[in-house]
Protein backbone atom coordinates (compact mmCIF):
# COMPACT_ATOMS: atom_id res chain seq x y z
CA UNK A 1 0.00 0.00 0.00
CA UNK A 2 1.48 3.35 -0.96
CA UNK A 3 2.15 5.91 1.75
CA UNK A 4 -0.42 8.28 0.25
CA UNK A 5 -3.16 5.66 0.23
CA UNK A 6 -2.22 4.54 3.70
CA UNK A 7 -2.64 8.10 4.89
CA UNK A 8 -6.04 8.45 3.18
CA UNK A 9 -7.18 5.17 4.68
CA UNK A 10 -6.07 6.23 8.16
CA UNK A 11 -8.03 9.47 7.88
CA UNK A 12 -11.24 7.81 6.73
CA UNK A 13 -11.05 5.37 9.65
CA UNK A 14 -11.36 8.19 12.18
CA UNK A 15 -14.59 8.58 14.09
CA UNK A 16 -16.16 12.02 14.14
CA UNK A 17 -14.89 12.72 17.64
CA UNK A 18 -11.37 11.60 16.71
CA UNK A 19 -11.42 13.76 13.58
CA UNK A 20 -12.67 16.80 15.51
CA UNK A 21 -9.98 16.42 18.15
CA UNK A 22 -7.23 15.83 15.61
CA UNK A 23 -8.10 19.04 13.76
CA UNK A 24 -8.43 20.95 17.02
CA UNK A 25 -5.00 19.77 18.14
CA UNK A 26 -3.39 20.55 14.80
CA UNK A 27 -2.52 16.91 14.15
CA UNK A 28 -4.34 16.96 10.82
CA UNK A 29 -5.84 19.64 8.63
CA UNK A 30 -9.39 20.10 7.44
CA UNK A 31 -8.00 20.03 3.93
CA UNK A 32 -6.46 16.59 4.43
CA UNK A 33 -9.68 15.25 5.90
CA UNK A 34 -11.74 16.67 3.06
CA UNK A 35 -9.38 15.32 0.40
CA UNK A 36 -9.56 11.92 2.10
CA UNK A 37 -13.38 11.96 2.13
CA UNK A 38 -13.57 12.97 -1.53
CA UNK A 39 -10.98 10.31 -2.37
CA UNK A 40 -12.97 7.75 -0.43
CA UNK A 41 -16.14 8.50 -2.40
CA UNK A 42 -14.18 8.30 -5.62
CA UNK A 43 -12.68 4.95 -4.73
CA UNK A 44 -15.70 3.25 -3.22
CA UNK A 45 -18.90 4.92 -4.28
CA UNK A 46 -19.12 3.54 -7.82
CA UNK A 47 -20.05 0.28 -6.08
CA UNK A 48 -22.14 1.64 -3.19
CA UNK A 49 -23.92 4.55 -4.92
CA UNK A 50 -24.39 6.47 -1.69
CA UNK A 51 -24.02 9.97 -3.12
CA UNK A 52 -26.12 12.11 -5.43
CA UNK A 53 -23.81 15.10 -5.83
CA UNK A 54 -20.45 16.11 -4.35
CA UNK A 55 -19.27 19.71 -4.06
CA UNK A 56 -15.57 18.90 -4.16
CA UNK A 57 -14.16 22.26 -5.17
CA UNK A 58 -16.25 24.29 -2.76
CA UNK A 59 -15.58 21.84 0.06
CA UNK A 60 -11.83 22.10 -0.48
CA UNK A 61 -12.03 25.90 -0.47
CA UNK A 62 -14.02 25.84 2.77
CA UNK A 63 -11.52 23.42 4.30
CA UNK A 64 -8.62 25.69 3.38
CA UNK A 65 -10.44 28.67 4.93
CA UNK A 66 -11.08 26.71 8.12
CA UNK A 67 -7.42 25.72 8.30
CA UNK A 68 -6.41 29.37 8.03
CA UNK A 69 -8.79 30.22 10.85
CA UNK A 70 -7.37 27.49 13.06
CA UNK A 71 -3.85 28.60 12.30
CA UNK A 72 -4.86 32.03 13.58
CA UNK A 73 -6.17 30.49 16.77
CA UNK A 74 -9.85 30.53 15.91
CA UNK A 75 -12.15 27.51 15.90
CA UNK A 76 -15.71 27.94 14.67
CA UNK A 77 -17.07 25.26 16.97
CA UNK A 78 -16.97 21.62 18.02
CA UNK A 79 -17.05 20.32 14.44
CA UNK A 80 -14.32 22.57 13.09
CA UNK A 81 -12.85 21.21 9.88
CA UNK A 82 -14.75 17.95 9.69
CA UNK A 83 -16.33 17.00 6.34
CA UNK A 84 -19.88 15.69 6.39
CA UNK A 85 -22.42 14.81 3.71
CA UNK A 86 -26.17 14.77 4.13
CA UNK A 87 -29.33 13.17 2.85
CA UNK A 88 -30.39 15.09 -0.26
CA UNK A 89 -33.50 16.58 1.34
CA UNK A 90 -31.89 19.37 3.34
CA UNK A 91 -32.13 22.71 1.62
CA UNK A 92 -28.97 24.67 0.92
CA UNK A 93 -29.57 28.04 -0.67
CA UNK A 94 -28.97 27.86 -4.40
CA UNK A 95 -27.89 24.20 -4.39
CA UNK A 96 -29.79 21.40 -6.11
CA UNK A 97 -31.94 19.37 -3.74
CA UNK A 98 -33.54 16.42 -5.49
CA UNK A 99 -35.20 14.75 -2.49
CA UNK A 100 -34.27 11.56 -4.33
CA UNK A 101 -36.91 12.29 -6.93
CA UNK A 102 -37.36 13.09 -10.59
CA UNK A 103 -40.03 15.63 -9.69
CA UNK A 104 -37.57 17.81 -7.79
CA UNK A 105 -34.74 17.11 -10.19
CA UNK A 106 -34.15 20.80 -10.90
CA UNK A 107 -35.24 22.22 -7.54
CA UNK A 108 -32.88 24.78 -6.02
CA UNK A 109 -34.17 26.09 -2.69
CA UNK A 110 -33.71 29.74 -1.82
CA UNK A 111 -32.76 29.14 1.79
CA UNK A 112 -30.73 26.80 3.97
CA UNK A 113 -32.06 24.27 6.48
CA UNK A 114 -31.47 25.21 10.10
CA UNK A 115 -29.83 21.84 10.84
CA UNK A 116 -27.32 22.36 8.01
CA UNK A 117 -26.65 25.93 9.08
CA UNK A 118 -26.00 24.85 12.68
CA UNK A 119 -23.61 22.12 11.56
CA UNK A 120 -21.74 24.54 9.32
CA UNK A 121 -21.71 27.26 11.96
CA UNK A 122 -20.07 24.69 14.24
CA UNK A 123 -17.29 24.29 11.67
CA UNK A 124 -18.33 21.28 9.61
CA UNK A 125 -17.81 21.18 5.86
CA UNK A 126 -20.70 20.00 3.68
CA UNK A 127 -19.12 18.02 0.89
CA UNK A 128 -22.25 16.84 -0.86
CA UNK A 129 -25.67 15.29 -0.86
CA UNK A 130 -26.46 11.65 -0.32
CA UNK A 131 -28.75 9.13 -1.95
CA UNK A 132 -32.10 8.47 -0.33
CA UNK A 133 -35.45 6.88 -0.94
CA UNK A 134 -37.60 8.96 -3.27
CA UNK A 135 -39.17 11.67 -1.08
CA UNK A 136 -37.93 9.66 1.93
CA UNK A 137 -40.69 7.12 1.49
CA UNK A 138 -39.28 3.64 1.51
CA UNK A 139 -37.48 1.61 4.17
CA UNK A 140 -35.13 -0.31 1.88
CA UNK A 141 -32.85 2.01 -0.10
CA UNK A 142 -34.37 1.46 -3.53
CA UNK A 143 -34.29 4.47 -5.81
CA UNK A 144 -35.55 4.28 -9.39
CA UNK A 145 -34.20 7.70 -10.33
CA UNK A 146 -30.64 7.72 -8.95
CA UNK A 147 -30.07 3.98 -8.69
CA UNK A 148 -30.37 1.77 -5.65
CA UNK A 149 -28.01 2.35 -2.76
CA UNK A 150 -26.05 -0.80 -1.89
CA UNK A 151 -25.15 -2.15 1.50
CA UNK A 152 -21.37 -1.94 2.03
CA UNK A 153 -21.48 -5.27 3.86
CA UNK A 154 -23.03 -7.03 0.88
CA UNK A 155 -24.06 -5.16 -2.25
CA UNK A 156 -27.05 -7.37 -3.02
CA UNK A 157 -28.67 -6.34 0.24
CA UNK A 158 -30.69 -3.35 1.34
CA UNK A 159 -29.06 -0.43 3.09
CA UNK A 160 -32.30 0.38 4.82
CA UNK A 161 -34.12 3.60 4.13
CA UNK A 162 -35.03 6.15 3.71
CA UNK A 163 -31.63 7.63 4.69
CA UNK A 164 -29.91 4.99 2.58
CA UNK A 165 -26.93 7.04 1.47
CA UNK A 166 -26.32 8.34 4.99
CA UNK A 167 -26.12 4.84 6.44
CA UNK A 168 -24.02 3.48 3.59
CA UNK A 169 -21.60 6.43 3.39
CA UNK A 170 -20.90 6.31 7.13
CA UNK A 171 -20.52 2.52 7.17
CA UNK A 172 -18.23 2.61 4.12
CA UNK A 173 -15.98 5.21 5.77
CA UNK A 174 -16.62 7.88 3.15
CA UNK A 175 -17.66 10.35 5.85
CA UNK A 176 -17.74 10.06 9.62
CA UNK A 177 -21.22 11.51 10.03
CA UNK A 178 -24.32 12.45 8.07
CA UNK A 179 -27.78 13.81 8.58
CA UNK A 180 -30.68 11.49 7.96
CA UNK A 181 -34.34 11.94 8.73
CA UNK A 182 -36.73 9.64 10.55
CA UNK A 183 -40.51 9.52 10.14
CA UNK A 184 -41.04 5.78 10.59
CA UNK A 185 -37.50 4.57 11.16
CA UNK A 186 -35.56 6.21 8.35
CA UNK A 187 -32.49 6.94 10.50
CA UNK A 188 -32.59 3.78 12.60
CA UNK A 189 -33.25 1.34 9.75
CA UNK A 190 -30.16 2.28 7.70
CA UNK A 191 -28.20 2.53 10.93
CA UNK A 192 -29.04 -1.04 11.84
CA UNK A 193 -28.75 -2.49 8.33
CA UNK A 194 -25.41 -0.78 7.65
CA UNK A 195 -23.94 -1.36 11.13
CA UNK A 196 -23.69 2.25 12.32
CA UNK A 197 -25.29 4.33 15.07
CA UNK A 198 -28.20 6.72 14.55
CA UNK A 199 -30.54 8.71 16.73
CA UNK A 200 -33.87 10.40 16.29
CA UNK A 201 -34.65 12.81 19.08
CA UNK A 202 -37.94 13.47 20.78
CA UNK A 203 -40.55 14.76 18.36
CA UNK A 204 -39.92 18.56 18.20
CA UNK A 205 -36.32 18.24 19.45
CA UNK A 206 -34.70 19.40 16.19
CA UNK A 207 -35.87 22.14 13.85
CA UNK A 208 -37.30 20.95 10.56
CA UNK A 209 -37.00 24.30 8.83
CA UNK A 210 -35.58 23.65 5.38
CA UNK A 211 -36.07 19.89 5.58
CA UNK A 212 -38.29 18.32 2.95
CA UNK A 213 -41.57 17.37 4.64
CA UNK A 214 -42.98 13.89 4.54
CA UNK A 215 -45.32 13.86 7.52
CA UNK A 216 -45.45 16.92 9.76
CA UNK A 217 -46.59 14.89 12.76
CA UNK A 218 -43.71 12.44 12.77
CA UNK A 219 -40.76 13.89 10.82
CA UNK A 220 -37.46 14.10 12.71
CA UNK A 221 -34.04 15.38 11.74
CA UNK A 222 -31.11 13.46 13.19
CA UNK A 223 -27.60 12.12 12.66
CA UNK A 224 -26.01 8.83 11.70
CA UNK A 225 -22.41 8.27 12.71
CA UNK A 226 -20.18 5.48 13.86
CA UNK A 227 -20.56 5.84 17.62
CA UNK A 228 -23.01 7.10 20.20
CA UNK A 229 -20.42 9.71 21.16
CA UNK A 230 -20.34 10.98 17.58
CA UNK A 231 -24.14 11.14 17.54
CA UNK A 232 -24.16 13.01 20.86
CA UNK A 233 -22.02 15.77 19.42
CA UNK A 234 -23.99 16.04 16.19
CA UNK A 235 -27.36 15.99 17.93
CA UNK A 236 -26.36 18.63 20.43
CA UNK A 237 -25.24 20.83 17.58
CA UNK A 238 -28.53 20.68 15.71
CA UNK A 239 -31.03 20.40 18.60
CA UNK A 240 -32.90 23.25 20.24
CA UNK A 241 -35.57 25.77 19.46
CA UNK A 242 -35.58 27.54 16.13
CA UNK A 243 -37.84 30.56 15.60
CA UNK A 244 -38.08 29.57 11.94
CA UNK A 245 -39.77 26.33 13.00
CA UNK A 246 -42.34 27.22 15.66
CA UNK A 247 -43.04 23.52 16.23
CA UNK A 248 -39.50 23.01 17.56
CA UNK A 249 -39.30 22.63 21.33
CA UNK A 250 -38.06 25.34 23.68
CA UNK A 251 -36.78 22.60 26.00
CA UNK A 252 -33.11 23.33 26.88
CA UNK A 253 -30.53 21.10 25.21
CA UNK A 254 -28.25 19.38 27.71
CA UNK A 255 -24.59 18.59 27.09
CA UNK A 256 -25.11 15.02 25.92
CA UNK A 257 -21.39 14.29 25.85
CA UNK A 258 -21.04 15.17 29.52
CA UNK A 259 -23.37 12.27 30.36
CA UNK A 260 -21.29 9.64 28.57
CA UNK A 261 -19.60 8.20 31.63
CA UNK A 262 -20.29 4.50 30.99
CA UNK A 263 -22.15 4.16 34.27
CA UNK A 264 -25.44 2.32 33.82
CA UNK A 265 -25.52 0.78 37.28
CA UNK A 266 -29.05 0.59 38.59
CA UNK A 267 -30.67 1.71 35.37
CA UNK A 268 -33.80 -0.27 34.59
CA UNK A 269 -34.05 -1.41 30.98
CA UNK A 270 -37.49 -2.57 29.91
CA UNK A 271 -37.92 -5.37 27.41
CA UNK A 272 -41.41 -5.61 25.93
CA UNK A 273 -43.31 -8.86 26.29
CA UNK A 274 -45.71 -7.94 23.51
CA UNK A 275 -45.53 -6.93 19.84
CA UNK A 276 -41.84 -6.12 19.30
CA UNK A 277 -40.62 -9.73 19.04
CA UNK A 278 -43.51 -11.21 17.07
CA UNK A 279 -41.96 -13.32 14.32
CA UNK A 280 -38.43 -12.15 15.18
CA UNK A 281 -35.66 -14.02 13.41
CA UNK A 282 -33.79 -16.30 15.85
CA UNK A 283 -30.44 -14.75 14.92
CA UNK A 284 -31.79 -11.27 15.64
CA UNK A 285 -33.27 -12.47 18.92
CA UNK A 286 -29.97 -14.08 19.93
CA UNK A 287 -27.93 -10.95 19.18
CA UNK A 288 -30.42 -8.85 21.13
CA UNK A 289 -30.29 -11.20 24.13
CA UNK A 290 -26.49 -10.98 24.18
CA UNK A 291 -26.72 -7.18 24.01
CA UNK A 292 -28.90 -7.22 27.11
CA UNK A 293 -26.34 -9.39 28.88
CA UNK A 294 -23.65 -6.82 28.08
CA UNK A 295 -25.71 -4.09 29.70
CA UNK A 296 -26.57 -6.33 32.65
CA UNK A 297 -22.89 -7.01 33.21
CA UNK A 298 -22.43 -3.25 33.54
CA UNK A 299 -25.02 -3.14 36.29
CA UNK A 300 -28.24 -2.41 34.42
CA UNK A 301 -31.36 -4.31 35.43
CA UNK A 302 -33.63 -5.95 32.86
CA UNK A 303 -37.38 -5.67 33.47
CA UNK A 304 -39.92 -7.49 31.30
CA UNK A 305 -43.09 -5.50 30.79
CA UNK A 306 -46.00 -4.91 28.47
CA UNK A 307 -46.23 -1.83 26.26
CA UNK A 308 -49.80 -0.49 26.50
CA UNK A 309 -52.02 -0.01 23.44
CA UNK A 310 -49.21 -1.07 21.11
CA UNK A 311 -51.47 -2.69 18.50
CA UNK A 312 -53.54 0.49 18.34
CA UNK A 313 -50.33 2.50 18.06
CA UNK A 314 -49.29 0.36 15.11
CA UNK A 315 -52.60 1.02 13.36
CA UNK A 316 -52.61 4.73 14.10
CA UNK A 317 -48.96 5.16 13.10
CA UNK A 318 -49.55 3.54 9.75
CA UNK A 319 -52.22 6.00 8.69
CA UNK A 320 -50.77 9.26 9.98
CA UNK A 321 -47.78 9.15 7.66
CA UNK A 322 -49.83 7.85 4.74
CA UNK A 323 -52.45 10.58 4.99
CA UNK A 324 -50.01 13.42 5.53
CA UNK A 325 -47.75 12.14 2.77
CA UNK A 326 -50.68 11.83 0.40
CA UNK A 327 -51.77 15.38 1.22
CA UNK A 328 -48.33 16.85 0.60
CA UNK A 329 -48.05 15.06 -2.74
CA UNK A 330 -51.62 15.51 -4.01
CA UNK A 331 -50.85 18.11 -6.63
CA UNK A 332 -47.94 16.20 -8.13
CA UNK A 333 -49.98 13.00 -7.97
CA UNK A 334 -52.59 14.74 -10.13
CA UNK A 335 -50.21 16.42 -12.51
CA UNK A 336 -47.18 14.11 -12.70
CA UNK A 337 -48.22 10.67 -11.46
CA UNK A 338 -45.85 8.85 -13.79
CA UNK A 339 -42.82 10.73 -12.50
CA UNK A 340 -43.11 8.76 -9.28
CA UNK A 341 -41.58 5.33 -8.98
CA UNK A 342 -44.12 2.52 -9.01
CA UNK A 343 -43.87 1.76 -5.30
CA UNK A 344 -44.15 5.37 -4.15
CA UNK A 345 -47.06 6.18 -6.43
CA UNK A 346 -48.81 3.08 -5.12
CA UNK A 347 -48.13 3.88 -1.49
CA UNK A 348 -49.35 7.46 -1.81
CA UNK A 349 -52.41 6.39 -3.78
CA UNK A 350 -53.86 4.32 -0.94
CA UNK A 351 -53.61 7.35 1.34
CA UNK A 352 -56.34 9.21 -0.53
CA UNK A 353 -58.95 6.73 0.64
CA UNK A 354 -58.38 6.89 4.38
CA UNK A 355 -61.32 8.68 6.03
CA UNK A 356 -60.50 11.94 7.78
CA UNK A 357 -62.32 10.81 10.92
CA UNK A 358 -59.81 7.98 11.33
CA UNK A 359 -56.87 10.29 10.70
CA UNK A 360 -58.14 12.70 13.35
CA UNK A 361 -58.78 9.80 15.71
CA UNK A 362 -55.21 8.60 15.19
CA UNK A 363 -53.82 12.04 16.01
CA UNK A 364 -56.11 12.58 18.99
CA UNK A 365 -54.98 9.32 20.61
CA UNK A 366 -51.33 10.31 20.70
CA UNK A 367 -51.56 12.29 23.92
CA UNK A 368 -53.53 9.71 25.94
CA UNK A 369 -51.33 6.87 24.70
CA UNK A 370 -48.17 8.75 25.58
CA UNK A 371 -49.54 9.42 29.07
CA UNK A 372 -50.31 5.69 29.46
CA UNK A 373 -46.76 4.94 28.40
CA UNK A 374 -45.47 7.47 30.91
CA UNK A 375 -47.14 5.67 33.79
CA UNK A 376 -47.23 2.02 32.72
CA UNK A 377 -43.76 1.86 31.21
CA UNK A 378 -41.64 4.76 32.38
CA UNK A 379 -43.11 4.44 35.86
CA UNK A 380 -41.30 1.09 36.03
CA UNK A 381 -38.23 1.46 33.82
CA UNK A 382 -35.87 4.18 32.64
CA UNK A 383 -35.75 3.06 29.02
CA UNK A 384 -36.95 0.16 26.93
CA UNK A 385 -35.02 -1.73 24.29
CA UNK A 386 -36.03 -3.81 21.27
CA UNK A 387 -34.49 -5.05 18.04
CA UNK A 388 -34.58 -2.25 15.48
CA UNK A 389 -35.87 -4.68 12.87
CA UNK A 390 -37.15 -8.17 13.55
CA UNK A 391 -35.75 -9.77 10.41
CA UNK A 392 -32.30 -10.14 8.98
CA UNK A 393 -31.28 -7.57 6.36
CA UNK A 394 -33.26 -8.46 3.21
CA UNK A 395 -31.96 -8.38 -0.34
CA UNK A 396 -32.77 -5.57 -2.75
CA UNK A 397 -34.33 -8.10 -5.11
CA UNK A 398 -36.70 -9.56 -2.53
CA UNK A 399 -38.04 -6.13 -1.60
CA UNK A 400 -38.26 -4.62 -5.09
CA UNK A 401 -41.89 -3.63 -5.47
CA UNK A 402 -41.24 -1.95 -8.81
CA UNK A 403 -40.01 -5.26 -10.22
CA UNK A 404 -43.05 -7.06 -8.84
CA UNK A 405 -41.21 -9.11 -6.22
CA UNK A 406 -43.80 -11.29 -4.46
CA UNK A 407 -44.42 -10.21 -0.88
CA UNK A 408 -42.44 -6.99 -1.26
CA UNK A 409 -45.33 -4.73 -0.23
CA UNK A 410 -45.81 -6.72 2.95
CA UNK A 411 -42.04 -6.62 3.56
CA UNK A 412 -42.12 -2.81 3.57
CA UNK A 413 -44.55 -2.92 6.47
CA UNK A 414 -42.64 -5.63 8.30
CA UNK A 415 -39.33 -3.75 8.13
CA UNK A 416 -40.76 -0.71 9.91
CA UNK A 417 -42.88 -2.58 12.47
CA UNK A 418 -40.62 -1.77 15.43
CA UNK A 419 -39.62 1.73 14.43
CA UNK A 420 -42.76 3.48 13.18
CA UNK A 421 -44.56 2.96 16.49
CA UNK A 422 -41.78 4.90 18.25
CA UNK A 423 -42.33 7.88 15.93
CA UNK A 424 -46.01 7.87 16.73
CA UNK A 425 -45.22 7.98 20.44
CA UNK A 426 -42.69 10.75 19.83
CA UNK A 427 -39.91 9.13 21.88
CA UNK A 428 -36.16 9.59 21.49
CA UNK A 429 -34.62 6.44 20.08
CA UNK A 430 -31.05 5.43 19.30
CA UNK A 431 -30.16 2.43 17.16
CA UNK A 432 -26.77 0.78 17.41
CA UNK A 433 -25.11 -2.37 16.11
CA UNK A 434 -25.13 -5.50 18.28
CA UNK A 435 -23.92 -8.28 16.01
CA UNK A 436 -23.87 -9.86 12.59
CA UNK A 437 -26.06 -12.53 11.06
CA UNK A 438 -24.87 -15.76 9.47
CA UNK A 439 -24.47 -13.98 6.10
CA UNK A 440 -22.29 -11.30 7.61
CA UNK A 441 -24.87 -8.51 7.66
CA UNK A 442 -25.33 -6.26 10.68
CA UNK A 443 -27.97 -6.61 13.39
CA UNK A 444 -28.99 -3.66 15.54
CA UNK A 445 -31.13 -2.75 18.50
CA UNK A 446 -32.84 0.44 19.58
CA UNK A 447 -33.20 2.09 22.99
CA UNK A 448 -36.12 4.42 23.81
CA UNK A 449 -36.50 6.82 26.70
CA UNK A 450 -39.01 9.31 27.99
CA UNK A 451 -39.53 12.47 25.94
CA UNK A 452 -36.35 14.57 26.00
CA UNK A 453 -34.27 11.71 27.48
CA UNK A 454 -31.79 11.83 24.61
CA UNK A 455 -28.94 12.05 27.12
CA UNK A 456 -30.03 8.86 28.82
CA UNK A 457 -30.41 6.73 25.68
CA UNK A 458 -27.07 7.99 24.37
CA UNK A 459 -25.45 7.25 27.71
CA UNK A 460 -26.60 3.63 27.57
CA UNK A 461 -25.59 3.27 23.92
CA UNK A 462 -22.17 4.69 24.72
CA UNK A 463 -21.74 2.33 27.68
CA UNK A 464 -22.63 -0.61 25.44
CA UNK A 465 -20.02 0.47 22.91
CA UNK A 466 -17.34 0.50 25.60
CA UNK A 467 -17.71 -3.27 25.94
CA UNK A 468 -18.39 -4.24 22.33
CA UNK A 469 -16.66 -3.72 19.02
CA UNK A 470 -19.54 -4.16 16.55
CA UNK A 471 -19.45 -0.45 15.71
CA UNK A 472 -15.73 -0.61 14.89
CA UNK A 473 -16.00 -3.35 12.26
CA UNK A 474 -15.16 -2.24 8.73
CA UNK A 475 -17.12 -3.64 5.76
CA UNK A 476 -15.32 -5.22 2.86
CA UNK A 477 -16.60 -2.53 0.48
CA UNK A 478 -15.48 0.39 2.60
CA UNK A 479 -13.19 3.13 1.38
CA UNK A 480 -10.51 1.61 3.56
CA UNK A 481 -10.66 -1.72 1.76
CA UNK A 482 -11.16 -0.07 -1.64
CA UNK A 483 -8.01 1.98 -1.15
CA UNK A 484 -6.11 -1.11 -0.02
CA UNK A 485 -7.13 -3.16 -3.05
CA UNK A 486 -6.41 -0.27 -5.41
CA UNK A 487 -2.92 -0.11 -3.98
CA UNK A 488 -2.41 -3.86 -4.27
CA UNK A 489 -3.50 -3.97 -7.91
CA UNK B 1 -63.21 -7.61 0.68
CA UNK B 2 -60.01 -7.06 -1.32
CA UNK B 3 -61.85 -6.18 -4.49
CA UNK B 4 -64.23 -3.95 -2.53
CA UNK B 5 -61.30 -2.04 -1.07
CA UNK B 6 -59.57 -1.69 -4.42
CA UNK B 7 -62.73 -0.26 -5.93
CA UNK B 8 -63.33 2.01 -2.96
CA UNK B 9 -59.80 3.41 -3.04
CA UNK B 10 -60.06 4.02 -6.77
CA UNK B 11 -63.33 5.87 -6.32
CA UNK B 12 -62.26 7.89 -3.30
CA UNK B 13 -58.99 8.98 -4.93
CA UNK B 14 -60.75 9.97 -8.13
CA UNK B 15 -63.81 11.67 -6.63
CA UNK B 16 -62.22 13.49 -3.69
CA UNK B 17 -58.72 14.18 -5.00
CA UNK B 18 -58.87 13.88 -8.78
CA UNK B 19 -56.15 11.26 -8.70
CA UNK B 20 -56.07 8.21 -10.94
CA UNK B 21 -53.27 5.73 -10.79
CA UNK B 22 -53.52 2.12 -11.64
CA UNK B 23 -50.67 -0.29 -11.33
CA UNK B 24 -50.07 -3.52 -9.45
CA UNK B 25 -48.40 -1.70 -6.57
CA UNK B 26 -51.24 0.77 -6.09
CA UNK B 27 -53.71 -2.11 -5.96
CA UNK B 28 -51.46 -3.97 -3.52
CA UNK B 29 -51.18 -0.99 -1.20
CA UNK B 30 -54.95 -0.49 -1.45
CA UNK B 31 -55.53 -4.08 -0.37
CA UNK B 32 -53.18 -3.46 2.54
CA UNK B 33 -55.73 -1.05 3.98
CA UNK B 34 -57.83 -4.05 5.00
CA UNK B 35 -55.41 -4.73 7.85
CA UNK B 36 -55.59 -1.08 8.92
CA UNK B 37 -59.38 -1.24 8.99
CA UNK B 38 -59.19 -4.37 11.16
CA UNK B 39 -56.79 -2.49 13.40
CA UNK B 40 -59.33 0.28 13.90
CA UNK B 41 -62.01 -2.29 14.64
CA UNK B 42 -59.83 -3.90 17.29
CA UNK B 43 -58.98 -0.54 18.84
CA UNK B 44 -62.60 0.52 19.26
CA UNK B 45 -63.59 0.96 22.85
CA UNK B 46 -60.07 0.70 24.21
CA UNK B 47 -59.59 4.42 24.66
CA UNK B 48 -62.39 6.70 25.74
CA UNK B 49 -62.75 9.98 23.92
CA UNK B 50 -61.57 12.76 26.22
CA UNK B 51 -63.88 15.68 26.86
CA UNK B 52 -61.03 18.08 27.33
CA UNK B 53 -58.64 19.04 24.56
CA UNK B 54 -55.56 16.91 24.89
CA UNK B 55 -52.60 17.75 22.79
CA UNK B 56 -49.66 15.55 22.04
CA UNK B 57 -47.24 18.39 22.77
CA UNK B 58 -48.72 18.74 26.27
CA UNK B 59 -48.22 15.00 26.82
CA UNK B 60 -44.58 15.32 25.78
CA UNK B 61 -44.12 17.86 28.56
CA UNK B 62 -46.08 15.89 31.14
CA UNK B 63 -44.15 12.68 30.58
CA UNK B 64 -40.72 14.12 29.91
CA UNK B 65 -37.43 13.21 31.53
CA UNK B 66 -36.88 15.27 34.67
CA UNK B 67 -33.45 16.00 36.00
CA UNK B 68 -33.12 15.52 39.77
Interface residues (C-beta under 8 A of the other chain):
Chain A: X202 X203 X204 X217 X249 X251 X254 X309 X311 X312 X314 X315 X316 X318 X319 X326 X330 X333 X334 X337 X342 X343 X345 X346 X347 X349 X350 X352 X353 X354 X358 X361 X363 X364 X365 X366 X367 X368 X369 X370 X371 X373 X374 X378 X401 X402 X404 X409 X410 X413 X426 X449 X450 X451 X452 X453 X455 X456
Chain B: X8 X9 X12 X13 X16 X17 X18 X19 X20 X21 X23 X24 X25 X26 X27 X28 X29 X30 X32 X33 X36 X39 X40 X42 X43 X46 X47 X49 X50 X54 X55 X56 X57 X58 X59 X60 X61 X62 X63 X64 X65 X67
